[in-house]
Amino acid sequence: MASLFDPLTVGAMELPNRLVMAPLTRNRSRGTVPGDLAVEYYAQRASAGLIITEGSQPSARGQGYLDTPGFHSDEQLAGWRRVADAVHGKGGRIVAQLMHAGRIAHPDNTGGQEIIAPSPIPAPGEMVTADGSKPHPEPRELRTEEMPDVVAEFVTAARNAVDAGLDGVEVHGANGYLLHQFLSPASNQRTDEYGGSPLNRARLVVEVVRAVADEIGADRVGLRLSPAHNIQGCDETDPGDVEATYTAVVAGIADLGLAYLSVLAQPRLDLVQRLRKDFGGPFLANDGFGVVTTKATAQALLDEDAADGVVVGRPFLANPDLVRRWELDAELNEPNPATFYGGGAEGYTDYPFLDG
Ligand SMILES: Cc1cc2nc3c(=O)[nH]c(=O)nc-3n(C[C@H](O)[C@H](O)[C@H](O)COP(=O)(O)O)c2cc1C
């Protein structure tokens, strides 16, 4: 039986433990460039088995929230190089989560970039902008002949991430952003080969993952999915359709030998274990936002062989030395939700280490 503190090989990366720091949007990259605070924040957390960066836009039009970092400009990449060097300098590993927000966006946050999505259906709810919250705008439907451009945005950003010194990328196919908008029949009402059947809705995710793997090597690429998460209007309420869609995604990538598959859903669900089996490689689990991951719930996933590694969010956010604290069963810092999204050092780099 594996322990959280046992090593795990994930593609090209040798993880010294099975605690993976979850992608966590923190909205502290002024001008979309990760700065000094980001360098410090990620370096503080280098003892994680693997760090997955906050969701980061592969292109200017892929940005959703305010002050999220990108992987498409020289300035951003210079910032990321400092992050990667600092994490590596402390013995860590870090991959970039490439998150194209699609319709979860607002032109106020992106200097007027056009909002694109599979279909012209606005997401429910509002987007925080510098002038307060505003309804999500109606996105423009991507034309079929534009799909290679979307794929190319991910490929270029993945190349940029590796060239900046990161160890690889995670393609964000979860949580209601662009790739998930294609997977869900509620947000994808296309009639071309990218919409309609489960296989068609799975097509763009598969194309993106395959192209990114071709560019930087499959053993440096992970994929995150969140089947039936029912978030941001990406409703997936028909279990048969969910199964057909997500098994189509995994069938389309299983031969690649990717570094890992990461799934945000109750890990013990039959569908989740089926995806793991079909995938056949390292499987990282996270059971979602509802309850904060604990050492006991994380270890139970390994004890029950429900996962190979565990993706941990809020505990890593609040405890830079989480691995050591969990290993010693030491006291934990509590995460402060008021400072999750935006701000400065407070609630970001000032959570204390065990030794102060
Ligand atoms: C502040 C915050 C930001 C998040 N940002 C992202 C993100 O950028 N990309 C992503 O895939 N998930 C994101 N998530 C979800 C986390 O990766 C994780 O799945 C969630 O926090 C549940 O795990 P936990 O109980 O260990 O915190 C975010 C969660 C939180 C709390």
The ligand as an SDF file (V2000), in Angstrom:
LIG
                    3D

 31 33  0  0  0  0  0  0  0  0999 V2000
   -8.6320   29.7210   -4.6100 C   0  0  0  0  0  0  0  0  0  0  0  0
   -8.8710   28.5780   -5.5580 C   0  0  0  0  0  0  0  0  0  0  0  0
   -8.4810   28.6990   -6.8900 C   0  0  0  0  0  0  0  0  0  0  0  0
   -8.6290   27.6210   -7.7780 C   0  0  0  0  0  0  0  0  0  0  0  0
   -8.1590   27.7530   -9.0520 N   0  0  0  0  0  0  0  0  0  0  0  0
   -8.1660   26.6720   -9.8750 C   0  0  0  0  0  0  0  0  0  0  0  0
   -7.5420   26.7520  -11.1590 C   0  0  0  0  0  0  0  0  0  0  0  0
   -6.9490   27.7690  -11.5620 O   0  0  0  0  0  0  0  0  0  0  0  0
   -7.5950   25.6470  -11.9410 N   0  0  0  0  0  0  0  0  0  0  0  0
   -8.2070   24.4870  -11.5350 C   0  0  0  0  0  0  0  0  0  0  0  0
   -8.2270   23.5070  -12.2810 O   0  0  0  0  0  0  0  0  0  0  0  0
   -8.7910   24.3890  -10.3130 N   0  0  0  0  0  0  0  0  0  0  0  0
   -8.7610   25.4430   -9.4750 C   0  0  0  0  0  0  0  0  0  0  0  0
   -9.2880   25.3260   -8.2140 N   0  0  0  0  0  0  0  0  0  0  0  0
   -9.7500   24.0060   -7.7190 C   0  0  0  0  0  0  0  0  0  0  0  0
   -8.6060   23.2970   -6.9730 C   0  0  0  0  0  0  0  0  0  0  0  0
   -7.6150   22.8740   -7.8870 O   0  0  0  0  0  0  0  0  0  0  0  0
   -9.1190   22.0740   -6.1490 C   0  0  0  0  0  0  0  0  0  0  0  0
   -9.7070   21.1650   -7.0350 O   0  0  0  0  0  0  0  0  0  0  0  0
  -10.1160   22.4980   -5.0880 C   0  0  0  0  0  0  0  0  0  0  0  0
   -9.5430   23.5230   -4.2780 O   0  0  0  0  0  0  0  0  0  0  0  0
  -10.5360   21.3440   -4.1520 C   0  0  0  0  0  0  0  0  0  0  0  0
   -9.4100   20.7730   -3.5080 O   0  0  0  0  0  0  0  0  0  0  0  0
   -9.0410   21.0900   -1.9630 P   0  0  0  0  0  0  0  0  0  0  0  0
  -10.2010   20.5950   -1.1300 O   0  0  0  0  0  0  0  0  0  0  0  0
   -7.7920   20.2680   -1.7130 O   0  0  0  0  0  0  0  0  0  0  0  0
   -8.8340   22.5570   -1.8340 O   0  0  0  0  0  0  0  0  0  0  0  0
   -9.2130   26.4080   -7.3230 C   0  0  0  0  0  0  0  0  0  0  0  0
   -9.6350   26.3100   -5.9990 C   0  0  0  0  0  0  0  0  0  0  0  0
   -9.4680   27.3590   -5.1130 C   0  0  0  0  0  0  0  0  0  0  0  0
   -9.8790   27.1900   -3.6640 C   0  0  0  0  0  0  0  0  0  0  0  0
  1  2  1  0
  2  3  1  0
  2 30  2  0
  3  4  2  0
  4  5  1  0
  4 28  1  0
  5  6  2  0
  6  7  1  0
  6 13  1  0
  7  8  2  0
  7  9  1  0
  9 10  1  0
 10 11  2  0
 10 12  1  0
 12 13  2  0
 13 14  1  0
 14 15  1  0
 14 28  1  0
 15 16  1  0
 16 17  1  0
 16 18  1  0
 18 19  1  0
 18 20  1  0
 20 21  1  0
 20 22  1  0
 22 23  1  0
 23 24  1  0
 24 25  2  0
 24 26  1  0
 24 27  1  0
 28 29  2  0
 29 30  1  0
 30 31  1  0
M  END
$$$$
